[in-house]
Amino acid sequence: MLTPETESLIARLPKAELHLHIEGSLEPEMLFALAERNAVAIPFDTVAAVRAAYSFSNLQDFLDIYYQGMSVLQTEQDF
């Protein structure tokens, strides 16, 4: 069990993202734009629909949108 002082110290320390999957971090606008540019079919008609899909409630929902992100990354420019 941490002391309140230790918890406070941890809360104040700077944080850094050490590991990030580009596919899982695509903003809905970018996912939609890359799909259009690369002629990749995705099951969304609008950016709003992509944004709604980002409201996942379980691992499978997350994986579904993650794999959609992977599918639109086609060229060096995409990365």
mmCIF file of the N, C-alpha and C atoms, coordinates in Angstrom:
data_MODEL
# 
_entry.id   MODEL 
# 
loop_
_atom_site.group_PDB 
_atom_site.id 
_atom_site.type_symbol 
_atom_site.label_atom_id 
_atom_site.label_alt_id 
_atom_site.label_comp_id 
_atom_site.label_asym_id 
_atom_site.label_entity_id 
_atom_site.label_seq_id 
_atom_site.pdbx_PDB_ins_code 
_atom_site.Cartn_x 
_atom_site.Cartn_y 
_atom_site.Cartn_z 
_atom_site.occupancy 
_atom_site.B_iso_or_equiv 
_atom_site.pdbx_formal_charge 
_atom_site.auth_seq_id 
_atom_site.auth_comp_id 
_atom_site.auth_asym_id 
_atom_site.auth_atom_id 
_atom_site.pdbx_PDB_model_num 
ATOM 1   N N  . MET A 1 1  ? 0.848   -1.178 0.000   1.00 0.00 ? 1  MET A N  1 
ATOM 2   C CA . MET A 1 1  ? 0.000   0.000  0.000   1.00 0.00 ? 1  MET A CA 1 
ATOM 3   C C  . MET A 1 1  ? 0.893   1.240  0.000   1.00 0.00 ? 1  MET A C  1 
ATOM 4   N N  . LEU A 1 2  ? 0.556   2.171  -0.875  1.00 0.00 ? 2  LEU A N  1 
ATOM 5   C CA . LEU A 1 2  ? 1.336   3.399  -0.983  1.00 0.00 ? 2  LEU A CA 1 
ATOM 6   C C  . LEU A 1 2  ? 0.893   4.421  0.051   1.00 0.00 ? 2  LEU A C  1 
ATOM 7   N N  . THR A 1 3  ? 1.847   5.182  0.498   1.00 0.00 ? 3  THR A N  1 
ATOM 8   C CA . THR A 1 3  ? 1.512   6.268  1.418   1.00 0.00 ? 3  THR A CA 1 
ATOM 9   C C  . THR A 1 3  ? 0.921   7.411  0.610   1.00 0.00 ? 3  THR A C  1 
ATOM 10  N N  . PRO A 1 4  ? 0.170   8.300  1.228   1.00 0.00 ? 4  PRO A N  1 
ATOM 11  C CA . PRO A 1 4  ? -0.357  9.463  0.505   1.00 0.00 ? 4  PRO A CA 1 
ATOM 12  C C  . PRO A 1 4  ? 0.753   10.304 -0.126  1.00 0.00 ? 4  PRO A C  1 
ATOM 13  N N  . GLU A 1 5  ? 1.889   10.392 0.549   1.00 0.00 ? 5  GLU A N  1 
ATOM 14  C CA . GLU A 1 5  ? 3.005   11.157 -0.002  1.00 0.00 ? 5  GLU A CA 1 
ATOM 15  C C  . GLU A 1 5  ? 3.526   10.519 -1.295  1.00 0.00 ? 5  GLU A C  1 
ATOM 16  N N  . THR A 1 6  ? 3.635   9.193  -1.295  1.00 0.00 ? 6  THR A N  1 
ATOM 17  C CA . THR A 1 6  ? 4.105   8.490  -2.485  1.00 0.00 ? 6  THR A CA 1 
ATOM 18  C C  . THR A 1 6  ? 3.098   8.637  -3.617  1.00 0.00 ? 6  THR A C  1 
ATOM 19  N N  . GLU A 1 7  ? 1.818   8.502  -3.327  1.00 0.00 ? 7  GLU A N  1 
ATOM 20  C CA . GLU A 1 7  ? 0.788   8.681  -4.345  1.00 0.00 ? 7  GLU A CA 1 
ATOM 21  C C  . GLU A 1 7  ? 0.842   10.088 -4.925  1.00 0.00 ? 7  GLU A C  1 
ATOM 22  N N  . SER A 1 8  ? 1.043   11.080 -4.076  1.00 0.00 ? 8  SER A N  1 
ATOM 23  C CA . SER A 1 8  ? 1.144   12.462 -4.530  1.00 0.00 ? 8  SER A CA 1 
ATOM 24  C C  . SER A 1 8  ? 2.366   12.653 -5.427  1.00 0.00 ? 8  SER A C  1 
ATOM 25  N N  . LEU A 1 9  ? 3.489   12.053 -5.041  1.00 0.00 ? 9  LEU A N  1 
ATOM 26  C CA . LEU A 1 9  ? 4.699   12.142 -5.845  1.00 0.00 ? 9  LEU A CA 1 
ATOM 27  C C  . LEU A 1 9  ? 4.475   11.524 -7.219  1.00 0.00 ? 9  LEU A C  1 
ATOM 28  N N  . ILE A 1 10 ? 3.888   10.362 -7.255  1.00 0.00 ? 10 ILE A N  1 
ATOM 29  C CA . ILE A 1 10 ? 3.627   9.672  -8.519  1.00 0.00 ? 10 ILE A CA 1 
ATOM 30  C C  . ILE A 1 10 ? 2.705   10.512 -9.399  1.00 0.00 ? 10 ILE A C  1 
ATOM 31  N N  . ALA A 1 11 ? 1.698   11.115 -8.812  1.00 0.00 ? 11 ALA A N  1 
ATOM 32  C CA . ALA A 1 11 ? 0.763   11.945 -9.580  1.00 0.00 ? 11 ALA A CA 1 
ATOM 33  C C  . ALA A 1 11 ? 1.457   13.161 -10.189 1.00 0.00 ? 11 ALA A C  1 
ATOM 34  N N  . ARG A 1 12 ? 2.462   13.695 -9.524  1.00 0.00 ? 12 ARG A N  1 
ATOM 35  C CA . ARG A 1 12 ? 3.162   14.893 -10.007 1.00 0.00 ? 12 ARG A CA 1 
ATOM 36  C C  . ARG A 1 12 ? 4.277   14.596 -11.008 1.00 0.00 ? 12 ARG A C  1 
ATOM 37  N N  . LEU A 1 13 ? 4.758   13.379 -11.045 1.00 0.00 ? 13 LEU A N  1 
ATOM 38  C CA . LEU A 1 13 ? 5.856   13.029 -11.951 1.00 0.00 ? 13 LEU A CA 1 
ATOM 39  C C  . LEU A 1 13 ? 5.415   13.143 -13.409 1.00 0.00 ? 13 LEU A C  1 
ATOM 40  N N  . PRO A 1 14 ? 6.309   13.610 -14.293 1.00 0.00 ? 14 PRO A N  1 
ATOM 41  C CA . PRO A 1 14 ? 5.980   13.646 -15.725 1.00 0.00 ? 14 PRO A CA 1 
ATOM 42  C C  . PRO A 1 14 ? 5.739   12.224 -16.243 1.00 0.00 ? 14 PRO A C  1 
ATOM 43  N N  . LYS A 1 15 ? 4.848   12.112 -17.197 1.00 0.00 ? 15 LYS A N  1 
ATOM 44  C CA . LYS A 1 15 ? 4.529   10.813 -17.789 1.00 0.00 ? 15 LYS A CA 1 
ATOM 45  C C  . LYS A 1 15 ? 4.877   10.856 -19.275 1.00 0.00 ? 15 LYS A C  1 
ATOM 46  N N  . ALA A 1 16 ? 5.169   9.689  -19.834 1.00 0.00 ? 16 ALA A N  1 
ATOM 47  C CA . ALA A 1 16 ? 5.487   9.588  -21.255 1.00 0.00 ? 16 ALA A CA 1 
ATOM 48  C C  . ALA A 1 16 ? 4.851   8.333  -21.833 1.00 0.00 ? 16 ALA A C  1 
ATOM 49  N N  . GLU A 1 17 ? 4.386   8.439  -23.069 1.00 0.00 ? 17 GLU A N  1 
ATOM 50  C CA . GLU A 1 17 ? 3.879   7.282  -23.793 1.00 0.00 ? 17 GLU A CA 1 
ATOM 51  C C  . GLU A 1 17 ? 5.083   6.549  -24.362 1.00 0.00 ? 17 GLU A C  1 
ATOM 52  N N  . LEU A 1 18 ? 5.317   5.323  -23.923 1.00 0.00 ? 18 LEU A N  1 
ATOM 53  C CA . LEU A 1 18 ? 6.497   4.586  -24.346 1.00 0.00 ? 18 LEU A CA 1 
ATOM 54  C C  . LEU A 1 18 ? 6.224   3.620  -25.497 1.00 0.00 ? 18 LEU A C  1 
ATOM 55  N N  . HIS A 1 19 ? 4.971   3.346  -25.739 1.00 0.00 ? 19 HIS A N  1 
ATOM 56  C CA . HIS A 1 19 ? 4.622   2.356  -26.752 1.00 0.00 ? 19 HIS A CA 1 
ATOM 57  C C  . HIS A 1 19 ? 3.299   2.777  -27.374 1.00 0.00 ? 19 HIS A C  1 
ATOM 58  N N  . LEU A 1 20 ? 3.284   2.901  -28.675 1.00 0.00 ? 20 LEU A N  1 
ATOM 59  C CA . LEU A 1 20 ? 2.075   3.367  -29.342 1.00 0.00 ? 20 LEU A CA 1 
ATOM 60  C C  . LEU A 1 20 ? 1.947   2.690  -30.692 1.00 0.00 ? 20 LEU A C  1 
ATOM 61  N N  . HIS A 1 21 ? 0.783   2.156  -30.979 1.00 0.00 ? 21 HIS A N  1 
ATOM 62  C CA . HIS A 1 21 ? 0.492   1.577  -32.283 1.00 0.00 ? 21 HIS A CA 1 
ATOM 63  C C  . HIS A 1 21 ? -0.178  2.643  -33.128 1.00 0.00 ? 21 HIS A C  1 
ATOM 64  N N  . ILE A 1 22 ? 0.434   3.002  -34.248 1.00 0.00 ? 22 ILE A N  1 
ATOM 65  C CA . ILE A 1 22 ? -0.131  4.045  -35.095 1.00 0.00 ? 22 ILE A CA 1 
ATOM 66  C C  . ILE A 1 22 ? -1.548  3.684  -35.537 1.00 0.00 ? 22 ILE A C  1 
ATOM 67  N N  . GLU A 1 23 ? -1.794  2.410  -35.799 1.00 0.00 ? 23 GLU A N  1 
ATOM 68  C CA . GLU A 1 23 ? -3.124  1.987  -36.260 1.00 0.00 ? 23 GLU A CA 1 
ATOM 69  C C  . GLU A 1 23 ? -4.189  2.271  -35.213 1.00 0.00 ? 23 GLU A C  1 
ATOM 70  N N  . GLY A 1 24 ? -3.824  2.124  -33.962 1.00 0.00 ? 24 GLY A N  1 
ATOM 71  C CA . GLY A 1 24 ? -4.785  2.338  -32.890 1.00 0.00 ? 24 GLY A CA 1 
ATOM 72  C C  . GLY A 1 24 ? -4.915  3.784  -32.466 1.00 0.00 ? 24 GLY A C  1 
ATOM 73  N N  . SER A 1 25 ? -4.091  4.654  -33.031 1.00 0.00 ? 25 SER A N  1 
ATOM 74  C CA . SER A 1 25 ? -4.138  6.057  -32.631 1.00 0.00 ? 25 SER A CA 1 
ATOM 75  C C  . SER A 1 25 ? -4.657  6.974  -33.735 1.00 0.00 ? 25 SER A C  1 
ATOM 76  N N  . LEU A 1 26 ? -5.104  6.407  -34.847 1.00 0.00 ? 26 LEU A N  1 
ATOM 77  C CA . LEU A 1 26 ? -5.615  7.234  -35.939 1.00 0.00 ? 26 LEU A CA 1 
ATOM 78  C C  . LEU A 1 26 ? -6.868  7.976  -35.493 1.00 0.00 ? 26 LEU A C  1 
ATOM 79  N N  . GLU A 1 27 ? -6.872  9.274  -35.709 1.00 0.00 ? 27 GLU A N  1 
ATOM 80  C CA . GLU A 1 27 ? -8.090  10.044 -35.470 1.00 0.00 ? 27 GLU A CA 1 
ATOM 81  C C  . GLU A 1 27 ? -9.103  9.664  -36.542 1.00 0.00 ? 27 GLU A C  1 
ATOM 82  N N  . PRO A 1 28 ? -10.386 9.722  -36.224 1.00 0.00 ? 28 PRO A N  1 
ATOM 83  C CA . PRO A 1 28 ? -11.405 9.327  -37.208 1.00 0.00 ? 28 PRO A CA 1 
ATOM 84  C C  . PRO A 1 28 ? -11.272 10.061 -38.544 1.00 0.00 ? 28 PRO A C  1 
ATOM 85  N N  . GLU A 1 29 ? -10.944 11.354 -38.495 1.00 0.00 ? 29 GLU A N  1 
ATOM 86  C CA . GLU A 1 29 ? -10.794 12.113 -39.740 1.00 0.00 ? 29 GLU A CA 1 
ATOM 87  C C  . GLU A 1 29 ? -9.664  11.551 -40.601 1.00 0.00 ? 29 GLU A C  1 
ATOM 88  N N  . MET A 1 30 ? -8.564  11.183 -39.970 1.00 0.00 ? 30 MET A N  1 
ATOM 89  C CA . MET A 1 30 ? -7.427  10.634 -40.703 1.00 0.00 ? 30 MET A CA 1 
ATOM 90  C C  . MET A 1 30 ? -7.750  9.246  -41.255 1.00 0.00 ? 30 MET A C  1 
ATOM 91  N N  . LEU A 1 31 ? -8.398  8.417  -40.472 1.00 0.00 ? 31 LEU A N  1 
ATOM 92  C CA . LEU A 1 31 ? -8.795  7.086  -40.936 1.00 0.00 ? 31 LEU A CA 1 
ATOM 93  C C  . LEU A 1 31 ? -9.671  7.205  -42.177 1.00 0.00 ? 31 LEU A C  1 
ATOM 94  N N  . PHE A 1 32 ? -10.651 8.094  -42.112 1.00 0.00 ? 32 PHE A N  1 
ATOM 95  C CA . PHE A 1 32 ? -11.570 8.279  -43.231 1.00 0.00 ? 32 PHE A CA 1 
ATOM 96  C C  . PHE A 1 32 ? -10.829 8.833  -44.448 1.00 0.00 ? 32 PHE A C  1 
ATOM 97  N N  . ALA A 1 33 ? -9.957  9.823  -44.237 1.00 0.00 ? 33 ALA A N  1 
ATOM 98  C CA . ALA A 1 33 ? -9.202  10.430 -45.337 1.00 0.00 ? 33 ALA A CA 1 
ATOM 99  C C  . ALA A 1 33 ? -8.264  9.418  -45.992 1.00 0.00 ? 33 ALA A C  1 
ATOM 100 N N  . LEU A 1 34 ? -7.563  8.611  -45.183 1.00 0.00 ? 34 LEU A N  1 
ATOM 101 C CA . LEU A 1 34 ? -6.659  7.609  -45.748 1.00 0.00 ? 34 LEU A CA 1 
ATOM 102 C C  . LEU A 1 34 ? -7.431  6.537  -46.517 1.00 0.00 ? 34 LEU A C  1 
ATOM 103 N N  . ALA A 1 35 ? -8.579  6.158  -46.001 1.00 0.00 ? 35 ALA A N  1 
ATOM 104 C CA . ALA A 1 35 ? -9.403  5.168  -46.709 1.00 0.00 ? 35 ALA A CA 1 
ATOM 105 C C  . ALA A 1 35 ? -9.803  5.703  -48.075 1.00 0.00 ? 35 ALA A C  1 
ATOM 106 N N  . GLU A 1 36 ? -10.215 6.962  -48.129 1.00 0.00 ? 36 GLU A N  1 
ATOM 107 C CA . GLU A 1 36 ? -10.589 7.557  -49.419 1.00 0.00 ? 36 GLU A CA 1 
ATOM 108 C C  . GLU A 1 36 ? -9.386  7.659  -50.346 1.00 0.00 ? 36 GLU A C  1 
ATOM 109 N N  . ARG A 1 37 ? -8.269  8.181  -49.842 1.00 0.00 ? 37 ARG A N  1 
ATOM 110 C CA . ARG A 1 37 ? -7.084  8.383  -50.676 1.00 0.00 ? 37 ARG A CA 1 
ATOM 111 C C  . ARG A 1 37 ? -6.536  7.073  -51.230 1.00 0.00 ? 37 ARG A C  1 
ATOM 112 N N  . ASN A 1 38 ? -6.574  6.018  -50.415 1.00 0.00 ? 38 ASN A N  1 
ATOM 113 C CA . ASN A 1 38 ? -5.998  4.740  -50.819 1.00 0.00 ? 38 ASN A CA 1 
ATOM 114 C C  . ASN A 1 38 ? -7.021  3.774  -51.400 1.00 0.00 ? 38 ASN A C  1 
ATOM 115 N N  . ALA A 1 39 ? -8.239  4.263  -51.591 1.00 0.00 ? 39 ALA A N  1 
ATOM 116 C CA . ALA A 1 39 ? -9.318  3.443  -52.167 1.00 0.00 ? 39 ALA A CA 1 
ATOM 117 C C  . ALA A 1 39 ? -9.509  2.144  -51.397 1.00 0.00 ? 39 ALA A C  1 
ATOM 118 N N  . VAL A 1 40 ? -9.540  2.266  -50.079 1.00 0.00 ? 40 VAL A N  1 
ATOM 119 C CA . VAL A 1 40 ? -9.771  1.118  -49.207 1.00 0.00 ? 40 VAL A CA 1 
ATOM 120 C C  . VAL A 1 40 ? -11.210 1.195  -48.691 1.00 0.00 ? 40 VAL A C  1 
ATOM 121 N N  . ALA A 1 41 ? -11.958 0.150  -48.912 1.00 0.00 ? 41 ALA A N  1 
ATOM 122 C CA . ALA A 1 41 ? -13.342 0.122  -48.448 1.00 0.00 ? 41 ALA A CA 1 
ATOM 123 C C  . ALA A 1 41 ? -13.370 -0.088 -46.938 1.00 0.00 ? 41 ALA A C  1 
ATOM 124 N N  . ILE A 1 42 ? -14.073 0.795  -46.260 1.00 0.00 ? 42 ILE A N  1 
ATOM 125 C CA . ILE A 1 42 ? -14.305 0.640  -44.820 1.00 0.00 ? 42 ILE A CA 1 
ATOM 126 C C  . ILE A 1 42 ? -15.804 0.719  -44.598 1.00 0.00 ? 42 ILE A C  1 
ATOM 127 N N  . PRO A 1 43 ? -16.286 0.149  -43.507 1.00 0.00 ? 43 PRO A N  1 
ATOM 128 C CA . PRO A 1 43 ? -17.741 0.095  -43.297 1.00 0.00 ? 43 PRO A CA 1 
ATOM 129 C C  . PRO A 1 43 ? -18.315 1.371  -42.678 1.00 0.00 ? 43 PRO A C  1 
ATOM 130 N N  . PHE A 1 44 ? -17.808 2.522  -43.081 1.00 0.00 ? 44 PHE A N  1 
ATOM 131 C CA . PHE A 1 44 ? -18.278 3.799  -42.545 1.00 0.00 ? 44 PHE A CA 1 
ATOM 132 C C  . PHE A 1 44 ? -18.543 4.754  -43.701 1.00 0.00 ? 44 PHE A C  1 
ATOM 133 N N  . ASP A 1 45 ? -19.622 5.506  -43.598 1.00 0.00 ? 45 ASP A N  1 
ATOM 134 C CA . ASP A 1 45 ? -19.969 6.471  -44.639 1.00 0.00 ? 45 ASP A CA 1 
ATOM 135 C C  . ASP A 1 45 ? -19.496 7.876  -44.317 1.00 0.00 ? 45 ASP A C  1 
ATOM 136 N N  . THR A 1 46 ? -19.273 8.153  -43.035 1.00 0.00 ? 46 THR A N  1 
ATOM 137 C CA . THR A 1 46 ? -18.906 9.496  -42.615 1.00 0.00 ? 46 THR A CA 1 
ATOM 138 C C  . THR A 1 46 ? -17.877 9.440  -41.495 1.00 0.00 ? 46 THR A C  1 
ATOM 139 N N  . VAL A 1 47 ? -17.228 10.582 -41.277 1.00 0.00 ? 47 VAL A N  1 
ATOM 140 C CA . VAL A 1 47 ? -16.307 10.700 -40.149 1.00 0.00 ? 47 VAL A CA 1 
ATOM 141 C C  . VAL A 1 47 ? -17.069 10.474 -38.843 1.00 0.00 ? 47 VAL A C  1 
ATOM 142 N N  . ALA A 1 48 ? -18.291 10.959 -38.777 1.00 0.00 ? 48 ALA A N  1 
ATOM 143 C CA . ALA A 1 48 ? -19.101 10.775 -37.563 1.00 0.00 ? 48 ALA A CA 1 
ATOM 144 C C  . ALA A 1 48 ? -19.326 9.290  -37.275 1.00 0.00 ? 48 ALA A C  1 
ATOM 145 N N  . ALA A 1 49 ? -19.507 8.492  -38.312 1.00 0.00 ? 49 ALA A N  1 
ATOM 146 C CA . ALA A 1 49 ? -19.691 7.051  -38.123 1.00 0.00 ? 49 ALA A CA 1 
ATOM 147 C C  . ALA A 1 49 ? -18.411 6.405  -37.600 1.00 0.00 ? 49 ALA A C  1 
ATOM 148 N N  . VAL A 1 50 ? -17.272 6.863  -38.104 1.00 0.00 ? 50 VAL A N  1 
ATOM 149 C CA . VAL A 1 50 ? -15.993 6.352  -37.592 1.00 0.00 ? 50 VAL A CA 1 
ATOM 150 C C  . VAL A 1 50 ? -15.859 6.735  -36.121 1.00 0.00 ? 50 VAL A C  1 
ATOM 151 N N  . ARG A 1 51 ? -16.153 7.998  -35.817 1.00 0.00 ? 51 ARG A N  1 
ATOM 152 C CA . ARG A 1 51 ? -16.055 8.468  -34.431 1.00 0.00 ? 51 ARG A CA 1 
ATOM 153 C C  . ARG A 1 51 ? -16.946 7.629  -33.507 1.00 0.00 ? 51 ARG A C  1 
ATOM 154 N N  . ALA A 1 52 ? -18.138 7.307  -33.954 1.00 0.00 ? 52 ALA A N  1 
ATOM 155 C CA . ALA A 1 52 ? -19.044 6.483  -33.147 1.00 0.00 ? 52 ALA A CA 1 
ATOM 156 C C  . ALA A 1 52 ? -18.460 5.099  -32.902 1.00 0.00 ? 52 ALA A C  1 
ATOM 157 N N  . ALA A 1 53 ? -17.736 4.563  -33.896 1.00 0.00 ? 53 ALA A N  1 
ATOM 158 C CA . ALA A 1 53 ? -17.120 3.237  -33.746 1.00 0.00 ? 53 ALA A CA 1 
ATOM 159 C C  . ALA A 1 53 ? -15.994 3.261  -32.723 1.00 0.00 ? 53 ALA A C  1 
ATOM 160 N N  . TYR A 1 54 ? -15.416 4.443  -32.458 1.00 0.00 ? 54 TYR A N  1 
ATOM 161 C CA . TYR A 1 54 ? -14.354 4.565  -31.466 1.00 0.00 ? 54 TYR A CA 1 
ATOM 162 C C  . TYR A 1 54 ? -14.882 4.471  -30.042 1.00 0.00 ? 54 TYR A C  1 
ATOM 163 N N  . SER A 1 55 ? -16.174 4.389  -29.895 1.00 0.00 ? 55 SER A N  1 
ATOM 164 C CA . SER A 1 55 ? -16.772 4.220  -28.571 1.00 0.00 ? 55 SER A CA 1 
ATOM 165 C C  . SER A 1 55 ? -16.971 2.723  -28.322 1.00 0.00 ? 55 SER A C  1 
ATOM 166 N N  . PHE A 1 56 ? -15.868 2.034  -28.127 1.00 0.00 ? 56 PHE A N  1 
ATOM 167 C CA . PHE A 1 56 ? -15.939 0.584  -27.966 1.00 0.00 ? 56 PHE A CA 1 
ATOM 168 C C  . PHE A 1 56 ? -16.091 0.215  -26.495 1.00 0.00 ? 56 PHE A C  1 
ATOM 169 N N  . SER A 1 57 ? -16.716 -0.934 -26.285 1.00 0.00 ? 57 SER A N  1 
ATOM 170 C CA . SER A 1 57 ? -16.985 -1.367 -24.912 1.00 0.00 ? 57 SER A CA 1 
ATOM 171 C C  . SER A 1 57 ? -16.297 -2.678 -24.562 1.00 0.00 ? 57 SER A C  1 
ATOM 172 N N  . ASN A 1 58 ? -15.599 -3.253 -25.531 1.00 0.00 ? 58 ASN A N  1 
ATOM 173 C CA . ASN A 1 58 ? -14.915 -4.514 -25.251 1.00 0.00 ? 58 ASN A CA 1 
ATOM 174 C C  . ASN A 1 58 ? -13.730 -4.662 -26.204 1.00 0.00 ? 58 ASN A C  1 
ATOM 175 N N  . LEU A 1 59 ? -12.935 -5.662 -25.986 1.00 0.00 ? 59 LEU A N  1 
ATOM 176 C CA . LEU A 1 59 ? -11.730 -5.875 -26.773 1.00 0.00 ? 59 LEU A CA 1 
ATOM 177 C C  . LEU A 1 59 ? -12.048 -6.091 -28.244 1.00 0.00 ? 59 LEU A C  1 
ATOM 178 N N  . GLN A 1 60 ? -13.067 -6.853 -28.552 1.00 0.00 ? 60 GLN A N  1 
ATOM 179 C CA . GLN A 1 60 ? -13.379 -7.123 -29.957 1.00 0.00 ? 60 GLN A CA 1 
ATOM 180 C C  . GLN A 1 60 ? -13.765 -5.857 -30.698 1.00 0.00 ? 60 GLN A C  1 
ATOM 181 N N  . ASP A 1 61 ? -14.547 -4.987 -30.059 1.00 0.00 ? 61 ASP A N  1 
ATOM 182 C CA . ASP A 1 61 ? -14.895 -3.714 -30.689 1.00 0.00 ? 61 ASP A CA 1 
ATOM 183 C C  . ASP A 1 61 ? -13.632 -2.901 -30.984 1.00 0.00 ? 61 ASP A C  1 
ATOM 184 N N  . PHE A 1 62 ? -12.703 -2.878 -30.026 1.00 0.00 ? 62 PHE A N  1 
ATOM 185 C CA . PHE A 1 62 ? -11.440 -2.171 -30.244 1.00 0.00 ? 62 PHE A CA 1 
ATOM 186 C C  . PHE A 1 62 ? -10.660 -2.795 -31.394 1.00 0.00 ? 62 PHE A C  1 
ATOM 187 N N  . LEU A 1 63 ? -10.557 -4.124 -31.408 1.00 0.00 ? 63 LEU A N  1 
ATOM 188 C CA . LEU A 1 63 ? -9.806  -4.798 -32.462 1.00 0.00 ? 63 LEU A CA 1 
ATOM 189 C C  . LEU A 1 63 ? -10.419 -4.551 -33.837 1.00 0.00 ? 63 LEU A C  1 
ATOM 190 N N  . ASP A 1 64 ? -11.735 -4.498 -33.914 1.00 0.00 ? 64 ASP A N  1 
ATOM 191 C CA . ASP A 1 64 ? -12.393 -4.242 -35.193 1.00 0.00 ? 64 ASP A CA 1 
ATOM 192 C C  . ASP A 1 64 ? -11.955 -2.905 -35.775 1.00 0.00 ? 64 ASP A C  1 
ATOM 193 N N  . ILE A 1 65 ? -11.947 -1.849 -34.972 1.00 0.00 ? 65 ILE A N  1 
ATOM 194 C CA . ILE A 1 65 ? -11.544 -0.534 -35.473 1.00 0.00 ? 65 ILE A CA 1 
ATOM 195 C C  . ILE A 1 65 ? -10.028 -0.477 -35.659 1.00 0.00 ? 65 ILE A C  1 
ATOM 196 N N  . TYR A 1 66 ? -9.289  -1.186 -34.832 1.00 0.00 ? 66 TYR A N  1 
ATOM 197 C CA . TYR A 1 66 ? -7.836  -1.255 -34.980 1.00 0.00 ? 66 TYR A CA 1 
ATOM 198 C C  . TYR A 1 66 ? -7.470  -1.853 -36.340 1.00 0.00 ? 66 TYR A C  1 
ATOM 199 N N  . TYR A 1 67 ? -8.125  -2.957 -36.712 1.00 0.00 ? 67 TYR A N  1 
ATOM 200 C CA . TYR A 1 67 ? -7.842  -3.592 -37.995 1.00 0.00 ? 67 TYR A CA 1 
ATOM 201 C C  . TYR A 1 67 ? -8.282  -2.717 -39.164 1.00 0.00 ? 67 TYR A C  1 
ATOM 202 N N  . GLN A 1 68 ? -9.343  -1.942 -38.983 1.00 0.00 ? 68 GLN A N  1 
ATOM 203 C CA . GLN A 1 68 ? -9.725  -0.977 -40.012 1.00 0.00 ? 68 GLN A CA 1 
ATOM 204 C C  . GLN A 1 68 ? -8.600  0.032  -40.205 1.00 0.00 ? 68 GLN A C  1 
ATOM 205 N N  . GLY A 1 69 ? -8.012  0.479  -39.093 1.00 0.00 ? 69 GLY A N  1 
ATOM 206 C CA . GLY A 1 69 ? -6.890  1.402  -39.165 1.00 0.00 ? 69 GLY A CA 1 
ATOM 207 C C  . GLY A 1 69 ? -5.712  0.791  -39.899 1.00 0.00 ? 69 GLY A C  1 
ATOM 208 N N  . MET A 1 70 ? -5.433  -0.458 -39.623 1.00 0.00 ? 70 MET A N  1 
ATOM 209 C CA . MET A 1 70 ? -4.332  -1.136 -40.317 1.00 0.00 ? 70 MET A CA 1 
ATOM 210 C C  . MET A 1 70 ? -4.581  -1.191 -41.812 1.00 0.00 ? 70 MET A C  1 
ATOM 211 N N  . SER A 1 71 ? -5.811  -1.404 -42.198 1.00 0.00 ? 71 SER A N  1 
ATOM 212 C CA . SER A 1 71 ? -6.116  -1.614 -43.615 1.00 0.00 ? 71 SER A CA 1 
ATOM 213 C C  . SER A 1 71 ? -5.945  -0.358 -44.455 1.00 0.00 ? 71 SER A C  1 
ATOM 214 N N  . VAL A 1 72 ? -6.067  0.825  -43.865 1.00 0.00 ? 72 VAL A N  1 
ATOM 215 C CA . VAL A 1 72 ? -5.965  2.053  -44.663 1.00 0.00 ? 72 VAL A CA 1 
ATOM 216 C C  . VAL A 1 72 ? -4.528  2.538  -44.802 1.00 0.00 ? 72 VAL A C  1 
ATOM 217 N N  . LEU A 1 73 ? -3.629  2.013  -44.003 1.00 0.00 ? 73 LEU A N  1 
ATOM 218 C CA . LEU A 1 73 ? -2.216  2.390  -44.077 1.00 0.00 ? 73 LEU A CA 1 
ATOM 219 C C  . LEU A 1 73 ? -1.559  1.568  -45.176 1.00 0.00 ? 73 LEU A C  1 
ATOM 220 N N  . GLN A 1 74 ? -1.405  2.193  -46.345 1.00 0.00 ? 74 GLN A N  1 
ATOM 221 C CA . GLN A 1 74 ? -0.960  1.467  -47.526 1.00 0.00 ? 74 GLN A CA 1 
ATOM 222 C C  . GLN A 1 74 ? 0.393   1.914  -48.057 1.00 0.00 ? 74 GLN A C  1 
ATOM 223 N N  . THR A 1 75 ? 0.729   3.177  -47.874 1.00 0.00 ? 75 THR A N  1 
ATOM 224 C CA . THR A 1 75 ? 1.936   3.719  -48.505 1.00 0.00 ? 75 THR A CA 1 
ATOM 225 C C  . THR A 1 75 ? 2.869   4.308  -47.451 1.00 0.00 ? 75 THR A C  1 
ATOM 226 N N  . GLU A 1 76 ? 4.094   4.564  -47.859 1.00 0.00 ? 76 GLU A N  1 
ATOM 227 C CA . GLU A 1 76 ? 5.058   5.199  -46.967 1.00 0.00 ? 76 GLU A CA 1 
ATOM 228 C C  . GLU A 1 76 ? 4.523   6.531  -46.461 1.00 0.00 ? 76 GLU A C  1 
ATOM 229 N N  . GLN A 1 77 ? 3.858   7.259  -47.323 1.00 0.00 ? 77 GLN A N  1 
ATOM 230 C CA . GLN A 1 77 ? 3.283   8.559  -46.954 1.00 0.00 ? 77 GLN A CA 1 
ATOM 231 C C  . GLN A 1 77 ? 2.289   8.426  -45.803 1.00 0.00 ? 77 GLN A C  1 
ATOM 232 N N  . ASP A 1 78 ? 1.582   7.307  -45.746 1.00 0.00 ? 78 ASP A N  1 
ATOM 233 C CA . ASP A 1 78 ? 0.585   7.102  -44.696 1.00 0.00 ? 78 ASP A CA 1 
ATOM 234 C C  . ASP A 1 78 ? 1.214   7.049  -43.307 1.00 0.00 ? 78 ASP A C  1 
ATOM 235 N N  . PHE A 1 79 ? 2.439   6.591  -43.259 1.00 0.00 ? 79 PHE A N  1 
ATOM 236 C CA . PHE A 1 79 ? 3.109   6.462  -41.981 1.00 0.00 ? 79 PHE A CA 1 
ATOM 237 C C  . PHE A 1 79 ? 3.858   7.723  -41.602 1.00 0.00 ? 79 PHE A C  1 
# 
